[in-house]
Amino acid sequence: MRLALIALTGAAALLAGCKTIATFREDSQAPRAAPAVVARDCSKGGVGCPPTDRRQYYDDKTARYYYFDPSTGRYYWENGEPRF
């Protein structure tokens, strides 16, 4: 009987530091990372879309074209994604 009481006390001490299921659920509600940048639909043009009358440059490392938009002062890939 004495041994069982010691075993239960030891088990309770070990489990005291464990998280409960509710705590795990609360942790899963933590803020997530921002979603990836989504490419624009440039079929109608607009900010961030490649102009039809402006020069595009070729990036050899990525094998993609990009351009500079003077209205925003940024570089964009030809599909409209910002070029970082």
C-alpha positions in Angstrom: 0.0 0.0 0.0 2.8 2.3 0.9 4.6 1.7 -2.4 1.4 2.4 -4.4 1.0 5.8 -2.6 4.6 6.7 -3.3 4.1 5.7 -7.0 0.9 7.8 -7.3 2.6 10.8 -5.7 5.6 10.5 -8.0 3.3 10.2 -11.1 1.3 13.3 -10.0 4.5 15.3 -9.6 5.6 14.3 -13.1 2.3 15.1 -14.7 2.0 18.5 -13.0 4.2 20.1 -15.6 2.4 18.7 -18.6 0.1 20.8 -20.7 -3.6 19.9 -20.9 -5.4 19.4 -24.2 -7.1 22.8 -23.8 -3.8 24.4 -23.5 -2.6 22.8 -26.7 -5.7 24.1 -28.4 -5.1 27.6 -27.2 -1.6 27.5 -28.4 -2.8 26.4 -31.9 -4.8 29.6 -32.1 -1.5 31.6 -32.0 -1.0 34.1 -34.9 0.2 32.5 -38.1 2.7 33.8 -40.6 1.5 36.1 -43.3 0.4 34.3 -46.6 2.7 34.3 -49.6 2.5 37.2 -52.1 -0.2 36.4 -54.7 0.5 37.4 -58.3 -1.7 40.1 -59.8 -4.0 39.5 -62.8 -2.3 41.8 -65.3 -4.6 41.1 -68.2 -6.1 44.6 -67.7 -3.0 46.4 -66.6 -2.8 48.7 -63.6 -0.4 49.4 -60.8 2.2 46.6 -60.5 1.6 45.2 -63.9 4.1 45.5 -66.7 3.5 48.3 -69.1 3.2 47.4 -72.8 5.4 50.2 -74.0 8.2 50.0 -71.3 11.4 48.1 -71.4 11.7 44.8 -69.6 14.9 43.4 -68.2 16.0 39.7 -68.1 17.4 38.2 -64.9 19.8 35.4 -65.8 19.8 33.8 -62.3 16.0 33.2 -62.2 15.4 33.1 -66.0 12.6 35.7 -65.6 11.8 39.1 -67.0 11.2 42.1 -64.7 10.5 45.9 -65.1 10.6 49.1 -63.2 7.4 50.9 -62.4 8.2 54.7 -61.9 4.8 55.4 -60.4 5.5 53.1 -57.4 9.3 53.3 -57.6 9.6 49.5 -57.4 10.7 46.6 -59.5 8.2 43.9 -60.5 8.4 40.5 -62.2 6.5 40.4 -65.5 3.6 38.6 -63.8 3.2 41.5 -61.3 4.8 40.0 -58.2 7.1 42.5 -56.4 10.8 41.7 -57.1 12.7 41.8 -53.8 
